[in-house]
């Protein structure tokens, strides 16, 4: 099975490793995500001397066959020009050795910026990074370890590693219609990162997935401790929520507000959908082997 190579670079890189275990840049240990997708995260954070080694002695080893580059900036750095210089050097070597690699930037430690200035400063930093990154297309996220922003960024980044994400999204859209659900969310089972979602109504809270994930993590801890099923059904005054396993590596959350739809009907739909989504995972495995 092909293992995708992910570079995590920048002097603040290690602060962002809260969701997945990472390894030193020369470690070949594979990290599993979903049931049949593996990747290596090469943690290349470090001091100036380390960066000089990356750009000279180990240039080809590090920057060859890269699938994703995640570069972490300190949003309150006292040396922004040096940070940009290192970043642009990384892009230069990425273009040379891995021209098809996707690039993401995290503006980290945004919690250290006053609330009333945070968005304005981030927008300025984001625009500058887009200009400094040309001709490479980049996505920029603001992150902090003290809120859900880091989880949200990793969820969006990790979707790039799923080769059949469009087929998965289409399947989820159809399943949402079949269940007449307000919203369906697909989580990776181990990390509870959001892989995909489908909604038939507008929801005003863009951070709801991160909050839901936090609740489910606490629920999973309880079910493991008590050795009971991790299925959950929560009935409110205006909706019913269902949480269940979908495949061996994913969990699913359904939100249904139509009171005419019985829990039994929803459980039957989930059970029937498992075969379809397991088949999608099998097809994904074939695509990975062909890469």
C-alpha contacts under 8 A as a table, 3 or more apart, distances in Angstrom:
res1	aa1	res2	aa2	distance
1	X	36	X	7.99
1	X	37	X	7.94
1	X	38	X	7.76
1	X	288	X	6.78
1	X	289	X	5.44
2	X	38	X	7.23
2	X	288	X	6.26
2	X	289	X	6.10
2	X	291	X	7.17
3	X	30	X	7.10
3	X	37	X	7.38
3	X	38	X	4.99
3	X	39	X	4.52
3	X	40	X	6.61
4	X	38	X	6.50
4	X	39	X	4.29
4	X	40	X	6.17
4	X	66	X	7.38
4	X	67	X	5.95
4	X	161	X	7.73
5	X	39	X	5.69
5	X	40	X	4.99
5	X	41	X	6.30
5	X	42	X	7.39
5	X	65	X	6.90
5	X	66	X	5.06
5	X	67	X	5.35
5	X	68	X	6.73
6	X	39	X	7.02
6	X	40	X	5.88
6	X	41	X	4.71
6	X	42	X	6.08
6	X	66	X	6.13
6	X	67	X	5.88
6	X	68	X	4.75
6	X	69	X	5.89
6	X	70	X	7.41
7	X	41	X	5.86
7	X	42	X	4.95
7	X	43	X	6.34
7	X	44	X	6.85
7	X	66	X	7.07
7	X	68	X	6.26
7	X	69	X	4.79
7	X	70	X	5.98
7	X	71	X	7.94
8	X	13	X	6.30
8	X	41	X	6.66
8	X	42	X	5.98
8	X	43	X	4.93
8	X	44	X	5.80
8	X	45	X	6.98
8	X	69	X	6.27
8	X	70	X	4.89
8	X	71	X	5.97
8	X	72	X	7.45
9	X	13	X	5.76
9	X	43	X	6.38
9	X	44	X	4.82
9	X	45	X	4.88
9	X	69	X	7.53
9	X	70	X	6.23
9	X	71	X	4.78
9	X	72	X	6.10
10	X	13	X	5.17
10	X	44	X	7.13
10	X	45	X	4.93
10	X	46	X	7.07
10	X	71	X	5.50
10	X	72	X	4.77
10	X	73	X	6.12
10	X	83	X	7.88
10	X	87	X	7.77
11	X	14	X	7.74
11	X	45	X	5.08
11	X	46	X	5.49
11	X	47	X	6.85
11	X	72	X	7.01
11	X	73	X	7.11
11	X	74	X	7.46
12	X	15	X	5.74
12	X	16	X	7.49
12	X	45	X	6.96
12	X	72	X	5.82
12	X	73	X	6.31
12	X	74	X	5.99
12	X	108	X	7.31
13	X	16	X	5.67
13	X	17	X	7.35
13	X	43	X	7.46
13	X	44	X	7.85
13	X	45	X	5.54
13	X	71	X	7.35
13	X	72	X	5.26
13	X	73	X	7.82
14	X	17	X	5.57
14	X	43	X	7.54
14	X	45	X	6.81
15	X	18	X	7.36
15	X	145	X	7.56
16	X	19	X	7.91
16	X	145	X	7.26
16	X	150	X	7.09
17	X	20	X	6.02
17	X	21	X	6.80
17	X	22	X	6.92
18	X	21	X	7.64
19	X	151	X	7.34
19	X	154	X	7.87
19	X	191	X	6.62
20	X	191	X	7.54
21	X	31	X	7.68
22	X	40	X	7.79
22	X	41	X	5.51
22	X	42	X	6.98
22	X	43	X	6.58
23	X	26	X	7.96
23	X	27	X	6.04
23	X	29	X	7.53
23	X	40	X	7.84
23	X	41	X	6.25
23	X	42	X	5.90
23	X	43	X	5.92
24	X	27	X	5.43
24	X	42	X	5.71
24	X	43	X	5.19
24	X	44	X	7.13
25	X	41	X	7.49
25	X	42	X	3.98
25	X	43	X	5.06
25	X	44	X	5.68
25	X	62	X	7.54
26	X	42	X	7.02
27	X	42	X	7.32
28	X	40	X	6.72
29	X	40	X	6.63
30	X	38	X	6.02
30	X	39	X	5.68
30	X	40	X	5.36
31	X	38	X	5.35
31	X	39	X	5.34
31	X	40	X	5.99
31	X	41	X	7.84
32	X	35	X	7.10
32	X	36	X	7.26
32	X	37	X	5.92
32	X	38	X	4.48
32	X	39	X	6.71
33	X	36	X	7.07
33	X	37	X	5.26
33	X	38	X	5.78
33	X	39	X	7.73
33	X	188	X	7.67
34	X	37	X	5.82
34	X	188	X	6.31
34	X	189	X	7.60
34	X	249	X	5.02
34	X	250	X	7.07
35	X	248	X	6.93
35	X	249	X	5.44
35	X	281	X	7.76
36	X	281	X	7.66
36	X	284	X	7.80
36	X	285	X	5.74
37	X	162	X	7.70
37	X	285	X	7.33
37	X	288	X	7.49
46	X	49	X	7.87
46	X	50	X	5.62
46	X	51	X	6.77
47	X	50	X	5.39
47	X	51	X	6.56
48	X	51	X	5.20
48	X	52	X	6.38
49	X	52	X	5.17
49	X	53	X	6.50
50	X	53	X	5.13
50	X	54	X	6.34
51	X	54	X	4.92
51	X	55	X	6.25
51	X	86	X	7.61
52	X	55	X	5.21
52	X	56	X	6.18
53	X	56	X	5.21
53	X	57	X	5.32
53	X	58	X	6.10
53	X	59	X	7.63
54	X	57	X	6.44
54	X	58	X	5.05
54	X	59	X	5.25
54	X	62	X	6.95
55	X	58	X	6.57
55	X	59	X	4.88
55	X	89	X	7.66
55	X	90	X	7.78
55	X	93	X	7.91
56	X	59	X	5.32
58	X	61	X	5.28
58	X	62	X	6.08
59	X	62	X	5.50
59	X	63	X	6.02
59	X	93	X	7.46
60	X	63	X	5.37
60	X	64	X	5.43
60	X	97	X	7.03
61	X	64	X	5.91
63	X	66	X	6.04
63	X	93	X	6.31
63	X	94	X	5.76
63	X	97	X	5.86
63	X	98	X	6.66
64	X	94	X	7.53
64	X	97	X	4.82
64	X	98	X	5.64
65	X	97	X	6.92
65	X	98	X	5.50
66	X	69	X	7.13
66	X	94	X	7.64
66	X	98	X	5.64
66	X	101	X	5.88
67	X	98	X	7.57
67	X	100	X	7.40
67	X	101	X	4.71
67	X	102	X	6.35
68	X	101	X	5.34
68	X	102	X	4.86
68	X	103	X	5.86
68	X	104	X	7.68
69	X	101	X	6.92
69	X	102	X	6.25
69	X	103	X	4.80
69	X	104	X	6.21
70	X	103	X	6.02
70	X	104	X	4.81
70	X	105	X	5.70
70	X	106	X	7.33
71	X	87	X	7.26
71	X	103	X	7.73
71	X	104	X	6.30
71	X	105	X	4.81
71	X	106	X	6.27
72	X	105	X	5.79
72	X	106	X	4.74
72	X	107	X	6.25
72	X	108	X	6.53
73	X	77	X	7.81
73	X	83	X	7.21
73	X	105	X	7.25
73	X	106	X	5.98
73	X	107	X	4.97
73	X	108	X	5.80
74	X	77	X	5.07
74	X	107	X	6.07
74	X	108	X	5.17
74	X	109	X	6.23
75	X	107	X	5.26
75	X	108	X	5.51
75	X	109	X	5.95
75	X	110	X	5.98
76	X	109	X	7.28
76	X	110	X	7.61
76	X	112	X	7.25
76	X	113	X	7.42
77	X	80	X	5.75
79	X	82	X	5.51
79	X	83	X	6.37
80	X	83	X	4.98
80	X	84	X	6.19
81	X	84	X	5.18
81	X	85	X	6.20
82	X	85	X	4.96
82	X	86	X	6.31
83	X	86	X	5.31
83	X	87	X	6.21
84	X	87	X	4.95
84	X	88	X	6.04
84	X	132	X	7.96
85	X	88	X	5.26
85	X	89	X	6.18
86	X	89	X	5.08
86	X	90	X	6.29
87	X	90	X	5.10
87	X	91	X	6.37
88	X	91	X	4.95
88	X	92	X	6.17
88	X	132	X	7.29
88	X	133	X	6.91
89	X	92	X	5.03
89	X	93	X	6.47
90	X	93	X	5.30
90	X	94	X	6.08
91	X	94	X	4.88
91	X	95	X	6.08
91	X	133	X	7.38
91	X	136	X	7.73
92	X	95	X	5.28
92	X	96	X	6.40
93	X	96	X	4.92
93	X	97	X	6.01
93	X	98	X	7.76
94	X	97	X	5.30
94	X	98	X	4.93
94	X	99	X	5.91
94	X	101	X	7.19
95	X	98	X	5.64
95	X	99	X	4.24
95	X	100	X	7.75
96	X	99	X	6.23
98	X	101	X	5.61
102	X	137	X	7.77
102	X	138	X	7.37
103	X	136	X	7.72
103	X	137	X	7.01
103	X	138	X	5.12
103	X	139	X	6.80
104	X	138	X	5.44
104	X	139	X	4.91
104	X	140	X	5.91
104	X	141	X	7.88
104	X	157	X	7.53
105	X	138	X	7.04
105	X	139	X	6.20
105	X	140	X	4.68
105	X	141	X	6.31
106	X	140	X	5.83
106	X	141	X	4.92
106	X	142	X	5.73
106	X	143	X	6.35
107	X	110	X	6.94
107	X	122	X	7.66
107	X	140	X	7.22
107	X	141	X	6.02
107	X	142	X	4.61
107	X	143	X	5.95
108	X	142	X	5.95
108	X	143	X	4.71
108	X	144	X	5.65
109	X	112	X	5.90
109	X	113	X	7.95
109	X	143	X	6.26
109	X	144	X	4.86
109	X	145	X	7.36
110	X	113	X	5.45
110	X	118	X	7.02
110	X	142	X	6.50
110	X	143	X	6.09
110	X	144	X	5.74
111	X	114	X	7.40
111	X	115	X	7.92
111	X	144	X	5.99
111	X	146	X	7.31
113	X	117	X	6.79
113	X	118	X	5.60
114	X	117	X	5.49
114	X	118	X	5.97
115	X	118	X	5.25
115	X	119	X	7.87
116	X	119	X	7.55
117	X	120	X	5.54
117	X	121	X	6.12
118	X	121	X	5.32
118	X	122	X	6.06
119	X	122	X	5.09
119	X	123	X	6.04
120	X	123	X	5.25
120	X	124	X	6.36
121	X	124	X	5.17
121	X	125	X	6.23
122	X	125	X	4.99
122	X	126	X	5.94
122	X	142	X	6.99
123	X	126	X	5.01
123	X	127	X	6.20
124	X	127	X	5.34
124	X	128	X	6.27
125	X	128	X	5.14
125	X	129	X	6.15
126	X	129	X	5.18
126	X	130	X	6.36
126	X	140	X	6.20
127	X	130	X	5.21
127	X	131	X	6.44
128	X	131	X	5.16
128	X	132	X	6.07
129	X	132	X	4.98
129	X	133	X	5.84
130	X	133	X	5.19
130	X	134	X	6.60
130	X	137	X	7.31
130	X	138	X	6.61
131	X	134	X	5.73
133	X	136	X	5.39
133	X	137	X	6.97
133	X	138	X	7.14
134	X	137	X	6.83
141	X	153	X	6.30
142	X	149	X	6.92
142	X	150	X	7.89
143	X	149	X	4.95
143	X	150	X	4.94
143	X	153	X	7.41
144	X	147	X	6.01
144	X	148	X	7.68
144	X	149	X	6.13
144	X	150	X	5.89
145	X	148	X	7.62
145	X	149	X	7.70
145	X	150	X	6.38
147	X	150	X	7.23
148	X	151	X	5.38
148	X	152	X	6.29
148	X	207	X	7.37
148	X	210	X	5.71
148	X	211	X	7.44
149	X	152	X	5.03
149	X	153	X	6.18
150	X	153	X	5.15
150	X	154	X	6.26
151	X	154	X	5.23
151	X	155	X	6.17
151	X	193	X	7.26
151	X	210	X	6.65
152	X	155	X	5.14
152	X	156	X	6.45
152	X	207	X	7.84
152	X	210	X	6.57
153	X	156	X	5.31
153	X	157	X	6.17
154	X	157	X	4.96
154	X	158	X	5.85
154	X	193	X	7.50
155	X	158	X	5.34
155	X	159	X	6.58
155	X	193	X	5.24
155	X	194	X	5.45
155	X	195	X	6.68
156	X	159	X	5.57
156	X	160	X	7.49
156	X	194	X	7.94
156	X	195	X	7.96
157	X	160	X	5.79
157	X	161	X	7.78
158	X	161	X	5.48
158	X	162	X	7.33
158	X	195	X	7.68
159	X	162	X	5.37
159	X	165	X	7.03
159	X	195	X	6.03
160	X	163	X	7.34
162	X	165	X	5.47
162	X	284	X	7.87
163	X	284	X	6.47
163	X	287	X	7.05
163	X	288	X	7.18
164	X	167	X	5.44
164	X	168	X	6.26
164	X	284	X	5.98
164	X	287	X	7.99
165	X	168	X	4.94
165	X	169	X	6.03
166	X	169	X	5.02
166	X	170	X	6.14
167	X	170	X	5.09
167	X	171	X	6.13
167	X	280	X	7.77
168	X	171	X	5.13
168	X	172	X	6.22
168	X	196	X	7.65
168	X	277	X	7.76
168	X	280	X	7.09
169	X	172	X	5.08
169	X	173	X	6.20
169	X	196	X	6.22
169	X	197	X	7.26
169	X	198	X	7.56
170	X	173	X	5.07
170	X	174	X	6.33
171	X	174	X	5.21
171	X	175	X	6.17
171	X	277	X	7.79
172	X	175	X	4.98
172	X	176	X	6.07
172	X	184	X	7.44
172	X	196	X	7.76
172	X	197	X	7.01
172	X	198	X	6.22
173	X	176	X	5.11
173	X	177	X	6.45
173	X	198	X	5.45
173	X	199	X	7.77
174	X	177	X	5.14
174	X	178	X	6.23
175	X	178	X	4.99
175	X	179	X	6.14
175	X	273	X	7.55
176	X	179	X	5.33
176	X	180	X	5.93
176	X	181	X	5.29
176	X	182	X	7.53
176	X	183	X	6.80
176	X	184	X	6.28
176	X	198	X	6.53
176	X	199	X	7.19
176	X	200	X	7.61
177	X	180	X	4.95
177	X	181	X	6.67
177	X	200	X	7.95
178	X	181	X	7.84
179	X	266	X	6.72
179	X	269	X	6.91
180	X	256	X	7.20
180	X	258	X	7.86
181	X	184	X	6.86
181	X	199	X	7.55
181	X	200	X	7.05
181	X	254	X	6.59
181	X	255	X	5.84
181	X	256	X	4.70
181	X	257	X	7.31
182	X	199	X	5.63
182	X	200	X	5.12
182	X	201	X	5.81
182	X	254	X	7.72
182	X	255	X	5.54
182	X	256	X	5.36
182	X	257	X	6.68
183	X	197	X	7.28
183	X	198	X	5.62
183	X	199	X	4.08
183	X	200	X	6.19
183	X	201	X	7.29
183	X	254	X	5.99
183	X	255	X	5.27
183	X	256	X	7.26
184	X	197	X	5.54
184	X	198	X	5.28
184	X	199	X	6.36
184	X	252	X	7.05
184	X	253	X	5.56
184	X	254	X	4.59
184	X	255	X	6.40
185	X	194	X	7.05
185	X	195	X	7.92
185	X	196	X	6.18
185	X	197	X	4.33
185	X	198	X	6.61
185	X	252	X	5.75
185	X	253	X	5.12
185	X	254	X	6.68
186	X	194	X	5.95
186	X	195	X	5.65
186	X	196	X	5.32
186	X	197	X	5.94
186	X	250	X	6.77
186	X	251	X	5.98
186	X	252	X	4.73
186	X	253	X	6.60
187	X	192	X	5.03
187	X	193	X	5.47
187	X	194	X	4.60
187	X	195	X	5.57
187	X	196	X	7.40
187	X	250	X	5.54
187	X	251	X	5.14
187	X	252	X	6.12
188	X	191	X	5.96
188	X	192	X	4.90
188	X	193	X	5.44
188	X	194	X	6.50
188	X	195	X	6.45
188	X	249	X	6.10
188	X	250	X	4.62
188	X	251	X	6.38
189	X	192	X	5.36
189	X	193	X	7.89
189	X	249	X	5.20
189	X	250	X	4.59
189	X	251	X	5.58
190	X	249	X	7.48
192	X	213	X	6.07
192	X	217	X	7.54
193	X	213	X	7.55
194	X	197	X	7.55
194	X	209	X	7.23
199	X	202	X	7.23
203	X	206	X	7.43
205	X	208	X	5.58
206	X	209	X	7.59
207	X	210	X	5.60
207	X	211	X	6.60
208	X	211	X	5.13
208	X	212	X	6.03
209	X	212	X	5.04
209	X	213	X	6.00
210	X	213	X	5.09
210	X	214	X	6.34
211	X	214	X	5.20
211	X	215	X	6.49
212	X	215	X	5.15
212	X	216	X	6.20
213	X	216	X	5.08
213	X	217	X	6.10
214	X	217	X	5.18
214	X	218	X	6.56
215	X	218	X	5.32
215	X	219	X	6.32
216	X	219	X	4.81
216	X	220	X	6.02
217	X	220	X	5.08
217	X	221	X	6.24
218	X	221	X	5.13
218	X	222	X	6.39
219	X	222	X	5.16
219	X	223	X	6.31
219	X	230	X	7.71
220	X	223	X	5.08
220	X	224	X	6.13
220	X	230	X	6.33
221	X	224	X	5.29
221	X	225	X	6.19
222	X	225	X	5.10
222	X	226	X	6.14
223	X	226	X	5.12
223	X	227	X	5.54
223	X	228	X	5.09
223	X	229	X	6.34
223	X	230	X	5.82
224	X	227	X	4.83
224	X	228	X	6.65
230	X	243	X	7.99
230	X	244	X	6.93
231	X	242	X	7.73
231	X	243	X	5.63
231	X	244	X	4.76
231	X	245	X	7.32
232	X	241	X	7.91
232	X	242	X	5.81
232	X	243	X	4.93
232	X	244	X	6.59
233	X	240	X	7.12
233	X	241	X	5.65
233	X	242	X	4.65
233	X	243	X	6.38
234	X	240	X	5.66
234	X	241	X	5.03
234	X	242	X	6.57
235	X	239	X	6.21
235	X	240	X	4.36
235	X	241	X	6.35
236	X	239	X	5.23
236	X	240	X	5.91
238	X	257	X	5.81
239	X	255	X	6.70
239	X	256	X	5.48
239	X	257	X	4.05
239	X	258	X	7.20
239	X	259	X	7.49
240	X	255	X	5.90
240	X	256	X	5.32
240	X	257	X	6.24
241	X	253	X	6.97
241	X	254	X	5.60
241	X	255	X	4.62
241	X	256	X	6.43
242	X	252	X	7.96
242	X	253	X	5.56
242	X	254	X	5.09
242	X	255	X	6.63
243	X	251	X	7.21
243	X	252	X	5.74
243	X	253	X	4.53
243	X	254	X	6.61
244	X	251	X	5.71
244	X	252	X	5.54
244	X	253	X	6.72
245	X	248	X	7.41
245	X	250	X	6.17
245	X	251	X	4.22
245	X	252	X	6.02
246	X	249	X	7.79
246	X	250	X	5.59
246	X	251	X	5.14
246	X	252	X	5.91
246	X	270	X	7.21
246	X	271	X	7.85
246	X	273	X	7.62
246	X	274	X	5.32
246	X	277	X	7.50
247	X	250	X	5.14
247	X	251	X	6.97
247	X	274	X	6.06
247	X	277	X	6.88
247	X	278	X	5.83
256	X	259	X	7.87
256	X	261	X	7.98
258	X	261	X	5.89
259	X	262	X	7.23
261	X	265	X	6.70
261	X	266	X	7.28
262	X	265	X	5.31
262	X	266	X	6.54
263	X	266	X	5.11
263	X	267	X	6.16
264	X	267	X	5.15
264	X	268	X	6.23
265	X	268	X	5.14
265	X	269	X	6.31
266	X	269	X	5.07
266	X	270	X	6.26
267	X	270	X	5.08
267	X	271	X	6.16
268	X	271	X	5.13
268	X	272	X	6.16
269	X	272	X	5.10
269	X	273	X	6.08
270	X	273	X	5.08
270	X	274	X	6.38
271	X	274	X	5.43
271	X	275	X	7.75
272	X	275	X	6.29
272	X	276	X	7.54
273	X	276	X	5.23
273	X	277	X	6.35
274	X	277	X	5.35
274	X	278	X	5.98
275	X	278	X	5.12
275	X	279	X	6.18
276	X	279	X	5.19
276	X	280	X	6.46
277	X	280	X	4.88
277	X	281	X	6.34
278	X	281	X	5.07
278	X	282	X	6.36
279	X	282	X	5.00
279	X	283	X	6.29
280	X	283	X	5.07
280	X	284	X	6.15
281	X	284	X	4.88
281	X	285	X	6.28
282	X	285	X	5.07
282	X	286	X	6.56
283	X	286	X	5.12
283	X	287	X	6.34
284	X	287	X	5.04
284	X	288	X	6.22
285	X	288	X	5.15
285	X	289	X	6.34
286	X	289	X	5.18
286	X	290	X	6.33
287	X	290	X	5.12
287	X	291	X	6.38
288	X	291	X	5.28
